[in-house]
Amino acid sequence: MTSLHGVGEIAYVIGDKTFWGKGIGSLVISKIILIAKEKYKLNKLIAGVANKNFGSIKILEKNKFLLEGVKKKHLVFRNNLYNQLDFGLLL
């Protein structure tokens, strides 16, 4: 195991909006899950997302991540405060 606690944190960005809504994010996350389990023998993956980022929330939920917590007014984007939703997936 490469992580002391067996937990890996993931982050992802699809910057080109022409690729949004095509299932690419979900596909990539499913591949990351396989690699985390098989190669790195991790126990858990975690990901944080802004509460208004509905695309990322959908991607995580589609890949069986569960909402584990909320950090109130934790993220700033364009001078606006957003809650951070913390998701986890037991592997």
Order of alpha helices (4+ residues) and beta strands (2+ residues): beta-alpha-beta-alpha-beta-beta
